[in-house]
Amino acid sequence: MPWYRLTFCPSTAQDLAAIDKAMAQRLLDKSKWLASNVDNLRHESIADDLPGLCKYAVGEWRIFYAIDRTEQLVNIHAIVPQSALRS
């Protein structure tokens, strides 16, 4: 099982800075877990017009990510509260 490196888009740091430290740490830990379990999880695109972009729920938060199997990368695009997706 290959290990995947974890990368973050620059805006993700801003997403995490707005979250309390305990939840931000939980989300970072879950992001690391995603990268170490790529082959054990089912990853489904969130929309037909966004191929390869997936999401993972952590409580009321959503981690949006893409997997590059060639480069063995998990790229975190955004971490947002579920409530922000409804508006």
N, C-alpha and C positions, 0 to 999 in steps of 0.2 A: 504494500500500500504506500503510494508516494505521499510525501508531506507537501502541503501547499503553503506558500508564503502568503502572508496577509498584508494587503495594502489598503490605504484609505485615500479617498478623494479629499482635496484640501478643504472642501466645505464641511466634511464630516467632523473635523476638529471644532468647528463652530457649533455644529449640532451637539456635540458632547459637552462643550463649555457651558451650555445653557442648562445642563442637567445636574441634579445634585450628585455629589461625589460617589455615594454608594451605588446609585443606579448607573452612573457612567461606568463604574468599575464592573458592574454586572454585565453591562452591554459589551464592554471590551472583552471580558472573559468569554462571553457567548460567541463573540466574533472569532476568537482564537479557537474555540471548540468547533465552530463551523469549518474552519480551515483544516483542522486535524481530522475531520470526519466527512470530508467531501464524498468519498466513495461509499459511505454508509447511509447517506441521505438521498432522498428523492428531491430533485430541484426542478421546479416547474416555472416556466416564464410567467410573469404576472399579466402580460397582455401580448396579443399577437403583434402589435406594432412596436413592442419592446423585447425583441428576442434576446434571450440570455439573461435578462434582468429578473432576479428572483427576490423573494422576501421571506424573512424568518421572524416569527413572533416571539417576543420576550415580554411577557406580561402585557401591558398596554402599549408597548413600543414595537416598532417594526424596523428590522435591519434589511435594507435593500442592497443586494450584492450581485456580482457577476463572477463567473468562474472561467478562467482561461486555462484549459487543461494542457495546452501546448507549453505554456510558460509555468504551469503549476502555481497559479495565482488565484487568490480570492480577493476581489477588489470590492471594498465596501463603498457604496455610492452615497448612502444617506442613512441616518438613524433618526427616525421621527416618531412622535407619539401617534397612536392610532387616531386620536381625536382630530389631528391635523389633516388626516386623509379624508375625513367626512365633509369638511367644509369646502 
